[in-house]
Amino acid sequence: SALQENAAAAGVTLTSIHKSKGLEYPIVFVPECAKKRNAMDENGDILFDPALGFGMRLPDPGGFVRCDTILRAAIAEKKRVESVAEEMRVLYVALTRARTKLICTAKVRDPEKFLEKYRAEAAYPTRYRITTADTYIEWLVLAHFSALPSPLRTLRIVTNGTVAETVSEITAEAENTAARAED
């Protein structure tokens, strides 16, 4: 109804990234960008792939540890690459929903150390490094620091609700600090 459309236009819409596909909003928040990717599909003792079959971990002769077979390692790597590709597609959808402002938040333990690590890694980006990232914030920070063109304009450290400094002059003040990427 027209009443629902007016209420939605004037209010806040909470939706999943998947349900937002094809839609646009004036301001978009993408929270919890430091949340690790779900790796359950590639961590089981027995894995299956339609093309490769079953792969499993086998006990060593002493029976104390389980060792990967080559087939299980190949299936796990294939599943990891597929999962990373899907997460990249989901992040792309999230990042392209905003009309005017995009705010991505992530809580990292030691922001100064975190950003220095990715600043150094971004100088020599490789496909392998990008696909071994476990979180959205890793991809965002690598993109921000790389020499490649990036629409990510401002990266700020926010401590206890106040902007500490921009990324070029970072000083970490607390363990519970959020890194916020703004467009």
Disulfide bonds with the S-S distance in Angstrom:
none
